[in-house]
Amino acid sequence: MYVNPMIDVAFKYLFGTEKHKNLLKGLLEHVFGREIEDINYDNTEQISDFMAEGREKGLAEGRAEERQEIVRSLLANGASYELIARSLKITVDEVKELAAN
């Protein structure tokens, strides 16, 4: 699994937990050019909360993309805006917006 450390959540996961204390220690030693004896964490954030938020955001984006694909496919196969709106329980304007994006 690849974790991009330039993303806030990934950086906090890699360097902000006791589990990966050695990574932060190595980074700080490299940056400051001297040995770091010990690191103490003041846990002001919950990494699991960030991970859950990221997961939920990703799922929501995936559902939106899937709905968009469904609308486009139905339109391509001749379904009317009204039929799609009734089927997906959304308004005709929402169908048109999904089709346009």
N, C-alpha and C positions, 0 to 999 in steps of 0.2 A: 504494500500500500504506500502510495506517495502522499506526503503531507507538505503542502507549500507553506514554508515558514513566513512568507510575506503576508499571509492572510491572518488577521487579528486572532481569530479563534485558534488557528493552528499554532501560531506563535505562543499563545497562552498555554496551549496544551503541551507543547514541547518544552517550554522554559518556565512555566508557572506552576509546576506541581512537584511535590517531593519525589514522585516516581522518577522524574527526569532531572533531578538535582545536579547530576554529573554533567548534563549537557549545558545547563546554565553556568555552572562553575567553569567549564572549559571555555565557553564564550567570553565570560568576564575576564578570565585570565588572559585570553588572547587580546581582547580589547585594551586592557590596562597594562599588559606586559609584566604582570607580577602574579605570584601565587595567591589564591584566595583560600583562606583557611576554612571557612564555613559559611553557609548561607541559611538564613532564617526566613521563612515565609510568613507574611501576614496575609491570611486568606481573606481577601476582601471581595472576591468574586467566586462564583461556583462555575467551574469549567463545564460541568455537566449541563447547566442551564444554557450556556452558549451553544453547546453541541445540540441540545434539544431544539433551540430556536432555529439553528441552521438547518436541522433536519426538517422541521415544520415548514420553513420557508421553501426549501427544495421540493418538498411534497406539493405544496400549494402551486409553485411554478409548474411542476410536472402535470398537475391536474388541469391547470389553465391551458397548457400546451396541448394536452390530450383533447380537451373540449374544443379547442380551435381546429385541430385535425379532424375531429368528428364533424364539425359544422362544414368545413371545406369539402370533405368527402361526400356528405349528404347533398350539398349544393351541386357538386359535380355530377351526382347521380340523379339530378332532377327534382330533389325534394324542395318544397317551398319554404320560405322563411317562416311562415305560420306553422307548418308541420314541425319544423325543427324546434321552434320556440315551445310548442306544446310538449314535444317529446322530451326536451331537456329542462322543461319547467323554468324557462327564462323568457324575457320579453323579445319581441321581434327586433327592437333596437339593439339589444345585446347580441342577437344573432348576427345582425349586420355589422356590428363593431368587431365581433370575432372573425367574421369573414374578411373584413378589411385589413386587419392587422397581420 
